[in-house]
Amino acid sequence: MFLNNTIPVYINQFVQSHSGAFASDIMAATVVIIASVVLAFIADILFEKVFMHYAAKTRYDCDDLIVDALKKPIFYTVAFAGAFIAAEIMFPGNAAIEIIMGLLLTGLGILWIFALLKIDKVLFKHVFSHLVRKTDTRMDDELLPLLKNIVDVLIVFFGILAILKGVWDADILPLFASAGIVGLAVAFAAQDTISQFFGGLSIYFDQPFKPGDRIEIDDGEIGIVQEVGIRSTRIKNLYNNMIVIPNSIIANSKITNYTSPEETMMVKVSIGVAYGSDVEKVRTILTDIAKSVNFVLDDPVPYVRFDNHGDFSLDFAMIMWVTHPGEKFTVINEVNTKINAEFEKEGIEIPFPVRTIIHQNPE
């Protein structure tokens, strides 16, 4: 009945091979029970005097708690093993004894489930939580309770399956089928949440950005990343508003990270002047303006490029570099203000769009 009769078969083989060593089955059972109790107390003393002693000398609390969690299950496992063997020696094949032993094995299995749950709690509270605090992102801090709950469910689920199959020889295939159907139903009902969750995981492992980075999503939204969560990412835009974007959208979008791989950013300002203007004079004025603006770096050196003969203007581009993406708009504002002032002083015209329309009178 137990473990597909594997344990009773081995016990009977052992007893038969050593039948001459004992005067009777009662004596053999008594020796087994005494030996198991002695071994159980030896194990208890080892945990109490040795393992707990050395665990107390470490600067971590988790090893003390793990040893404490294992102490009682191991004691009862060793003691119960002797009782089980003794029962098989005294009453081989007795249905009532097998039921009693099955109930005791079930209790022992439940005791181990609770011990594993306690160890799981210790690891997540004292080990994994310490590791995730060292990372820059808060996503792993948010994932930790979820992962702990998943591990707890798996421990209970597989523990119950082990008891049903190993102790009572129950058919567990229907349970797996039921679990699969329930899983499909839950996945279908929560597909948006699941997609956001896996989107968050992809962001966590790919790390296309981190809190503090200035990013642009392909829908044109620009802002500074404030927090990356399990379901969503929070971005503070240029208007100082907080935007919450589902991770499933971000995971499927093109992201421009203006802060990575380095914060230094190029700023381009385009300006057109009227045809007939002195190109070298315009280039010199624009270069002096670029070098005089706050936040513009000296290295790389700012320069002016004559880009194009436009429809109604000569088009120039000022290329400058700033230390941080947040300085871009300040630089653009200051450059345009100085361009307007210098061009007015030097008499350089910024043309309006002009179209020449030729009207021919019909003959």
N, C-alpha and C positions, 0 to 999 in steps of 0.2 A: 504493500500500500504506500509506503514511504519511499520517495525518490525512485519510483519504479522498482521497489523491492531491492535496490542495489545495496543499501546499508545492511538490511537483515541478512542478505546472502553472504556478504563478507564476514559478518559477525558469526554466523553459523559455521563457515569454513574455518575461522580462527578457533572457535571453541572446539570443533571436532579434531583439529590438528593438535590441540593442547589438552585433550580430554584426560590424558593420563596424569597430568600435573596436579589435578584437583580431585579430591575424594568424592565430591558431589557437585551438582549445579549450584546448590545453595552456597557452598564455599566459594565457588568461582565468582558468583554474583557478588558475594560479600567482599571479596578481594578487589573486584573491579570498582565497587562503590567507594571503598576506603581509599583506593588509589586515586580515583577521580577527585574525591574531596580534598585529599592531601595536595594534589596537583593544583586544584583550584585555589587553595590557600597559599601555596607557593607563588602562583601567578599574582595573587592579590598582594602578597608581601613585596614581590618584585616591583609591582607598580607603585606601591606606597613608599617603599624605602629606597628604591633605586631610580626608577624612571621619574617619579615626582621630585626626587631629590636633585637630580641633574637638570630637570626642566626648570626648577625654581632658581637655579644659578644663572640662567640666561636672562637677557634683558627684554625678552619678548614674553607676552602673556599667552600667546596662542598655543605654544607647546604644552604649557601647564593644562590648559583647557582641553586640548585634544587627548592627552594622557588620561585626564579625569573622565572624559567621555567614553574611552575604551575600557576603563577599569572594570566596571560592572558587567558589561556584555561578555567580556572574556571570562570572568569568574563564573558566570552562570552557564556559559557555553561548555567549559571544561567539566563543571559539576553535572550538567545535564547529559553530557556524552556518556559519563559513567552510568547514570541511571538508565539511559536508553539501552546501553549494552547489557546491563544487568537484567533488564526486563526481557530482552530477546533471549538471554540465556535461560531465565526461569520459565518464561511463558512463550515459547516460539509459536508464532502463528495465531495467537489468541486475539480475536477481533476486538474485545473490550479493551485490552491493554494497548492495542494499536491505536484505538481512538483516543485513549488518554494520552499516549505519547504524542499523537498528532496534535492534540490541543496544546501540550507543552511546547512542542516544536513551533507551533504557530505563535505562541506567546514569546518564545525566544526570537523568532523572526521579527516580530513587532518591536521587541527591545532593540534589535540591531537597526531597524529602520529609524527609530528615535535617536539612536546614537549617531548614525550617519547624518541625520538632519542637524544634530547639535554640532557635529564637526563642520558641516557645510556652513552653518551660521558663524562659527568661529573663523573659518577661512575668509569669508566675505567681509566680516566685520574688522578683523585684525590684520589681514594680509592684503587682500585685493584692494580694499579701500585705501590702504596706505600707498599702494602702487599707483592708483588712478589719481591721487592727489598731486602726484609729481608731474602729470601731463598738463599741457596748456589748455586743452579743451575741456568743457564741462560735459560733453556727450557721454564719455565713459562713466562719469559720476552718475549720470541719469540711467545709463544702461545697467549699472551694477545691481540695483534692486530687482530689475526685471530678470536678469540672468540668474540671480539667487532664487527667485520664485520658480523659474523654469527648472533649475537643478533640483529644487525641493519636490516639484511635481514628478520629475523623472525618478527620484529616489523612492517615493511612495509608490508610483506606478509599477516599477520593476520589482520593488520589494514585495508587493502584493502578488504579482505574477509568479515570483519565485516561491512564495508560500503555497499558492494554489497548485502550481505544477510540481514543485519539489516535495511538498508534504502530502497533499491530498490527491496528487496525480490527476488534476483536473485538465480538461481540454481548454487551452487558453487561446486557440485560434479565433473563436468568435469574439473574444475581447479585443484582439488586434483589429479584426474587421470592423467592430463597432467604433473603436478609437479612430480608425481611418475615415469612416463615414462622418463622425463628429468633427474631425479635423477639416474635412472638405467643406462641411457646412459652415464652420466658423470662418474658414479662409474666404469663402464666397461672400459671407455677410460683412466681413471686415476687410475687404480687398483694398479700399482706400487707405485705411490705417496701416495695413501691411505694406503697401507700396511706399508710404511715407517712412515707415520704419526701415525698410531696406534701402530707401534713398538716403536716410540718415547714416546707415552703416557704410554705404558707398562713399559718402562724404568723409566719414571718420577714417576709413582706411586709405582712400585716395588723397585726402587732405589737399584739395584744390585751393583752399583758403583757411584762415584761422581768425579768431577774434582779433579785431584791430585792423584787418586788411580792408582796403578800399577796393570794392569789386563792382563790376557792371554786368548785369544779366542781359541776355539777348533781347529782352523786351524793352531795353533802354533804362531800366531802373539802376541808379547808381547810389551807393551808400557804403557806410563802414559797418563791417560785421560786428555785431555786439555779442551774439551767442548762437552756438550751434547745438540744437537739441535733438531729441530722438525723432520727433515728428516734424519740426519746423526749424527754420533759421531766421533770426531776427537781425534786421539791417536798419541802421539809422541813416535816413537819406539827407540830402543837402538842405532840406527845410526843417531839419531836426525832428522829423517824425519817425516813429518806429514802424517798420513794415515787417509783417510776419509772412514768410513765404514757405509753403509746404516743401519738404525735402524732395518729394517725388517730382516737383516742377524743377527744382534746382538741379537734381540729378540728370534730368533730360534736357538741360539748357546749356548753351554756350556761355561760359563764364570768362570775363576778362578781369584778371587780378592786377591792379595797378601797383600793388605793393610788392609783389613777388616777380622775379627772384630777388630784386632789390628795390628799395623805395625811390631811388633816383628816377625822375620822370622827365621826358621831353615835352616841352610846350611849344606849340606852333601857332603863330598869329599871322594871318594873311591880310594884306592891304593892297589896294589898287590905287595908282596915281594916273593923272591924265596923260594922254599921248603928248609928246613934246617936252615932258619933264626930263631933267638931267638925271640919268640913271645912276651915275656914280655919286652924285650929291644925295640922292634918295637913299642909296645903299649906306653911305657914311652916316647920315642922320639916324637911320634905323639901327645901325650897329651901335652908335653911341647911346641910343635909348636903351637897347637891350643890356648893355654893360652897366648902365646906371640904375637899373631897377632892382629893388630889394628882392631877396630870395633867389635871384638868378645866380647860378654857380659860375665861377671863373674857369672851372675845368669840369667838363668839356667847355671850350670857348664858344660863346654864342656867335652866331653868324647870320648873314642875310643872303637869301637866295632869290635871284630873278627867275620867277617860275614860268611866266607865260605872257604872250601878247594876247590879251583878252579882247572881247568884242568892242569894249569902250574904255579899256584901261590897261596899263602895264602892271602886271600882278607880281608882287613880292611876297616872300615868306620869311618870317623871323623865326629862327630855330634857337630855343633856349632850353636850359636844363634846371630843374629845381630839386631840392633835397627830398621833399615829401609831396605826394599827390595832392594833399590838402592845400598846398600853396599855389596850385595851378590857376585858380580863378582870381586870386589876389594879384598874381603876376599879369594875367590878361587884362584886368581892369586898369592896373597902373600903366601898362604898355600902351593901351588904347588912349588913355588920357594924355600921356606925353606925346603920342603921335599927333593927336589933334592939335595940341598947343604948338609943337614944333613946325608942323606943316603950315599952320596959319602964319607963324612968324616968318617962315622962309618963302611964303607965297606958293607953296606946292598945292595943287588942286587935287582933291579927291572927287572924281567925276560921278555924276549920276548916270544911270543907264540911259543911253541915247539910242533911238532908232530913227533912221532916215526913211521916210515914206515918199516915194516918187509917184505922183499922180499924173497920168497921161490923159489929156482930153481926147475923146474920140473925134476923128475927122468927119 
